[in-house]
């Protein structure tokens, strides 16, 4: 079956009642049938502005959950494969978040605000909203963390340590103002704990941890004029020695605007990097290494076709396998954290 042809036919029939957002890391065939493509922040905002009755979200589970939280009354969100999760998101549970947060509050003189990376499960976002915090993405982590620090709060950031430390250094925070919170719950608190401005959970993204210094050293030797651009989930040593660092959307925008003939070494998910190389064929775009997100690739074009067929045929029993449902209280608190992120970014940009 020509799934792309059949999907486009059903899309035409369903018209404005359907949108298909897709993350940059999904496969090319899914991107080809999507209505818009972006990183997690762009997709969250675009979905929140849509009036479509049915949102078929092509990204990992936490992204579909965020879309559901921000959905309007009557909108339904479907996720093509519940097995497409995020190991980074699973590195902190709401119970771990609560225990660590309470321990920090008990040992610290100033009020602490939780800031949670959107690469987290919905219960963790709910905890964040309950305690008047905000979510953030890799494109706006500095704005969100800075917003609270400027108001003399300390920030507990989870779950990605690399994004946290790279953001902190870019903001000008010193080592004495940052403390790593270990997942083993065995953190040793320094005598001057009240000087800490940013507490960082020690989770990581396996895709972005994959890159090593030798990767860009090799590319720089092979291509003397190459520019290295990486995602801030990479290790500090990688970010420190690259030419540019930023979110997935930032990487895309920079390379899109780059001069023809320019050479780029890119430290992020390789399906995305290879797609840019094909799209911007006048430039030479090379992955630092072949690191791919296995979970994003769990979503297939057949999954999309199945959901659209069920929507078209009003097959409610079949659709239940794909529809995203969130408990009301968790959804309410998570929405508070997500909306706070959007408010901070849009009012302070």
C-alpha positions in Angstrom: 0.0 0.0 0.0 1.1 3.6 -0.8 0.6 4.9 2.8 1.6 8.5 1.9 -0.9 8.6 -1.0 -3.7 7.2 1.2 -2.9 9.5 4.1 -3.0 12.6 1.9 -6.3 11.4 0.5 -7.8 11.0 4.0 -6.3 14.4 5.1 -8.1 16.0 2.2 -11.4 14.4 3.3 -11.0 15.4 6.9 -9.9 19.0 6.0 -9.5 21.5 8.9 -10.6 18.9 11.5 -7.2 17.4 11.5 -3.5 18.5 12.0 -0.4 16.3 12.0 2.5 18.0 13.9 5.9 16.3 13.6 9.2 16.6 15.4 12.4 17.1 13.4 13.7 13.7 14.5 11.0 11.5 13.0 11.5 9.8 9.6 11.2 11.6 6.3 8.0 9.9 5.2 6.2 11.1 8.3 7.6 14.7 7.8 6.2 14.6 4.2 2.6 14.1 5.4 2.8 16.5 8.4 1.3 20.0 8.6 4.1 21.6 10.5 7.5 20.5 11.7 9.5 21.9 14.7 11.2 21.3 18.0 9.3 20.7 21.2 8.7 24.4 21.9 7.5 25.3 18.4 5.2 22.3 18.3 3.7 23.1 21.8 2.9 26.7 20.7 1.6 25.7 17.2 -0.6 23.0 18.6 -2.0 25.4 21.3 -3.1 27.8 18.6 -4.8 25.1 16.4 -8.6 24.7 16.4 -8.4 21.2 14.7 -10.6 18.6 16.4 -8.0 15.9 16.0 -4.3 16.2 16.6 -2.1 13.2 15.5 1.2 14.0 17.2 4.3 12.6 15.6 6.9 12.8 18.4 7.6 10.9 21.6 5.1 10.4 24.4 5.9 13.5 26.5 5.3 15.7 23.5 1.9 14.2 22.9 1.1 14.7 26.6 2.0 18.4 26.4 -0.2 18.8 23.3 -3.1 17.2 25.2 -2.6 19.5 28.2 -2.6 22.6 26.0 -5.5 21.3 23.8 -8.8 23.2 23.8 -12.0 21.7 25.0 -13.2 19.1 22.5 -9.8 18.6 20.9 -8.5 15.0 20.9 -4.8 14.1 20.8 -3.6 10.8 19.4 -0.1 9.4 19.7 0.9 6.8 17.0 3.0 4.5 19.3 2.9 4.4 23.1 6.2 2.6 23.0 7.8 5.8 21.7 8.9 7.2 25.1 11.9 9.1 26.2 14.6 7.6 28.4 15.7 11.1 29.6 12.1 11.8 30.7 12.1 8.5 32.7 15.2 9.6 34.6 13.1 11.4 37.2 9.7 10.5 38.6 7.3 12.8 40.3 8.1 10.9 43.6 11.9 11.6 43.1 11.2 15.2 42.2 9.0 15.7 45.3 11.6 14.0 47.6 14.5 16.0 46.3 12.6 19.3 46.2 11.5 18.9 49.8 15.0 18.0 50.9 16.3 21.1 49.2 13.6 23.3 50.8 14.4 21.9 54.2 18.1 22.8 53.8 18.0 26.1 52.0 17.3 29.6 53.2 15.6 31.0 50.1 12.5 29.9 48.2 13.2 27.4 45.5 11.2 27.2 42.2 11.1 24.0 40.1 11.9 24.4 36.4 11.3 21.3 34.4 12.6 20.6 30.9 9.7 19.6 28.6 11.6 16.3 28.1 9.8 15.0 31.2 6.8 13.0 32.0 3.4 14.7 32.6 3.4 13.9 36.4 6.7 15.8 36.8 5.3 18.8 34.9 2.3 18.6 37.2 4.5 18.8 40.2 6.3 21.8 38.7 3.0 23.6 38.1 1.7 22.8 41.6 4.8 24.5 43.0 4.5 27.6 40.8 7.3 26.7 38.4 7.6 26.5 34.7 8.6 24.1 32.0 11.3 25.1 29.5 12.8 23.8 26.2 16.4 23.9 25.0 15.5 27.1 23.1 14.4 29.0 26.1 16.0 27.4 29.2 18.2 30.5 29.8 15.1 32.8 29.7 13.1 30.7 32.1 15.9 30.0 34.6 17.0 33.6 34.4 13.5 34.9 35.0 13.4 33.2 38.5 17.0 33.9 39.5 16.5 37.6 38.7 13.6 37.5 41.2 16.0 36.1 43.8 14.6 32.6 43.8 16.9 29.5 43.5 16.0 27.1 40.8 15.7 23.3 40.9 16.2 22.2 37.3 15.4 18.7 36.0 16.0 16.3 34.4 18.9 17.1 31.9 22.1 18.0 33.6 24.0 19.0 30.4 21.3 21.4 29.3 21.3 22.8 32.8 25.1 23.2 33.1 25.6 24.6 29.6 22.8 27.1 30.2 24.2 28.1 33.6 27.6 28.8 32.2 26.2 30.8 29.3 24.3 32.8 31.9 27.5 33.6 33.8 26.8 31.5 36.9 30.0 30.3 38.7 30.7 26.8 40.0 30.0 27.9 43.5 26.4 28.8 42.5 25.6 25.4 41.0 25.0 22.1 42.7 24.4 18.7 41.0 21.6 16.7 42.6 22.4 13.0 42.2 19.8 10.5 41.1 21.1 8.2 43.9 19.8 10.8 46.4 23.3 10.9 47.9 24.1 14.5 47.2 26.5 16.1 49.7 25.4 19.7 50.5 28.2 22.3 50.7 28.6 24.4 53.8 27.6 27.5 51.8 24.5 26.0 50.4 22.6 29.3 50.6 24.9 30.7 47.8 23.6 28.1 45.4 21.4 29.6 42.7 20.8 26.5 40.5 20.3 22.9 41.6 20.7 20.5 38.6 19.4 16.9 38.4 21.8 14.6 36.8 19.8 13.0 34.0 21.0 12.8 30.4 20.0 12.2 26.8 21.8 9.1 25.5 21.7 10.5 21.9 23.6 13.7 22.8 25.9 12.0 25.3 27.1 9.9 22.3 29.3 12.6 20.8 32.9 12.8 21.8 35.7 15.4 21.3 37.4 13.1 18.8 34.3 13.4 16.5 34.7 17.1 15.8 38.6 16.9 15.9 38.4 14.5 13.1 35.9 16.6 11.1 38.0 19.8 11.6 41.1 18.0 10.3 39.2 16.7 7.3 37.3 20.0 6.6 39.4 23.0 7.7 36.6 25.5 7.1 33.9 23.4 8.9 31.6 25.0 11.5 30.6 22.8 14.4 27.0 23.3 15.8 25.6 21.1 18.5 22.6 20.7 20.8 23.1 21.9 24.4 22.2 18.4 25.7 25.7 17.5 24.7 28.5 17.2 27.3 30.1 20.4 28.4 33.4 19.6 26.7 31.6 19.3 23.4 29.6 22.6 23.8 32.7 24.5 25.0 34.7 23.6 21.9 32.0 24.0 19.2 31.4 27.1 17.2 27.6 27.3 17.9 25.1 25.6 20.2 21.4 25.8 20.3 18.0 24.0 20.1 17.0 21.7 17.3 15.1 24.6 15.7 18.1 26.9 16.2 20.3 24.5 14.4 17.9 24.2 11.5 17.5 28.0 11.2 21.2 28.7 11.3 22.0 26.1 8.6 19.1 27.1 6.4 20.4 30.7 6.4 24.1 29.7 5.9 26.0 30.5 2.8 26.0 28.0 -0.1 29.1 25.9 -0.1 29.5 26.1 3.7 30.4 23.0 5.6 28.7 22.0 8.9 29.4 19.4 11.5 26.2 18.8 13.5 25.9 17.2 16.9 22.3 16.1 17.2 20.0 13.3 16.0 21.4 11.9 12.7 18.1 11.4 10.8 17.5 15.2 11.2 21.1 15.9 10.1 20.8 13.8 7.0 17.5 15.4 6.1 19.0 18.8 6.3 21.8 17.7 4.0 19.3 16.5 1.4 17.2 19.6 1.8 20.0 22.2 1.7 22.0 20.4 -1.0 24.1 23.4 -1.8 25.8 23.0 1.7 27.7 20.0 3.1 26.0 18.9 6.3 27.7 16.1 8.2 26.7 14.4 11.5 29.4 14.5 14.2 28.6 10.8 14.6 25.7 8.5 13.7 23.6 9.0 16.8 19.9 8.4 16.4 16.8 8.5 18.6 15.4 4.9 18.6 12.1 6.0 20.2 11.4 8.6 17.5 11.9 5.9 14.9 9.2 3.7 16.5 6.6 5.9 14.9 5.8 4.6 11.5 3.9 5.8 8.5 1.6 2.8 8.9 0.7 4.0 12.4 -0.4 7.4 11.0 -2.5 5.8 8.3 -4.2 3.5 10.9 -5.2 6.5 13.1 -6.5 8.5 10.2 -8.5 5.6 8.9 -10.0 5.1 12.4 -10.8 8.8 12.6 -12.4 8.8 9.2 -14.5 5.7 10.0 -15.4 6.9 13.6 -13.9 3.7 15.0 -13.9 4.7 18.6 -12.8 1.3 19.9 -9.7 1.3 17.7 -8.9 4.9 18.5 -8.8 4.3 22.3 -5.4 2.5 21.7 -3.9 5.8 20.5 -5.8 8.6 22.3 -3.9 10.5 25.1 -5.7 10.8 28.4 -4.4 12.6 31.5 -5.9 12.9 35.0 -7.6 16.3 35.5 -5.5 17.5 38.4 -2.3 16.5 36.8 -3.4 18.1 33.5 -4.4 21.3 35.3 -1.0 21.7 37.1 1.0 20.7 34.0 -0.9 23.2 32.0 0.0 25.9 34.5 3.7 25.1 34.1 3.5 25.0 30.3 1.5 28.2 30.1 4.0 29.9 32.4 6.8 29.0 30.0 4.9 30.5 27.1 4.1 33.6 29.1 7.7 34.2 30.2 9.1 33.7 26.7 6.5 35.8 24.9 6.5 38.6 27.4 10.3 38.8 27.9 11.6 38.1 24.4 
